[in-house]
């Protein structure tokens, strides 16, 4: 049986980022059910860091994370487009960019089409371009955290699906397919399975809702180098679109279909909706889908991350509910989770940003 000071359940970006922070201060073991880290949501994320995602606390976390994210990201413009009925939403997004001191500009349709030439005029009456957004290298981020964990003496165990969790003395004993692990502290970073892990441990679930999101890949117009095209996103319901190399484009209808925890797969209807929305708003003909996939983005009922110790379960630490912003908030959220795990003060930079432990505490959800 392995022993540790801290056992982290889940080898996605949430689990690996907090484990890497903890490894220099404690003996850390991470157990991941799949054969490699980042297999589920983390391995299927488009991971483009921008301010058009999430609510205010998520945007604050993003702002706190951007400097560290730049180590594994490349600056790439984000173009947020609005139809005639979405001007109020664009105004609100402009206020957000101004609040966070972004390098942005409010532009008209002609300027937006100069950046994104496939855009139909009727799809965009006004837009906002953020010149400081980041296209993240998700694999590099995952591997960097895994390397930091290992360098500090921590252990990542793959193929270790959790079968049972028991309270043992003042700690936890977790039975996995790769053997048992015992530790006084268990960090639940199991993504879509976080409530399942809680129930195994006899801890009150937080009401986590996994939601499926589908991405399609298709060829750019023949002879067109699309690498300079911006990440393009509607401010309301619609789609996002971004280049993937010289001759490929990725798109999503930003679907949020409730799902049970599972190895998500793209469904034909979701693929068709994504393709149709792109064709309606652009001049891009999608004759063939090169590839499609789906991942689960997990949300607490109030759509805020859940970080902190569970009520009545000493040493059980929640690190869940990142809601599709896992990569772009990982630097700040892992610092918060590491502090909660070790009983340290809430990070000062997070306090200065208006965040508090109560913002993310599981107690707000009765857990």
Secondary structure, 3 states (H helix, E strand, C coil): CEEEEEEEECCCHHHHHHHHHHCCCCCEEEECCCCCCCCCHHHHCCCEECCCCCCHHHHHHHHHHHHHHHHHEEECCEEEEECHHHHHHHHHHHHHHHHCCCCEEEEEHHHHHHHCCCECHHHCCEEEEECCCEEECHHHHHHHHHHHHHHCCCEEECCCCEEEEEEECCEEEEEECCEEEEEEEEEECCHHHHHHHHHHCCCCCCCCEEEEEEEEEEECCCCCCCCCCCEEEECCCCCEEEECCCCEEEEECCCCEEECCCCCCCCHHHHHHHHHHHHHHECCCCCCEEEEEEEEEEECCCCCCEEEECCCCCCEEEEECCCCCHHHHHHHHHHHHHHHHHCCCCCHHHHHCCCCHHHHCHHHHCC
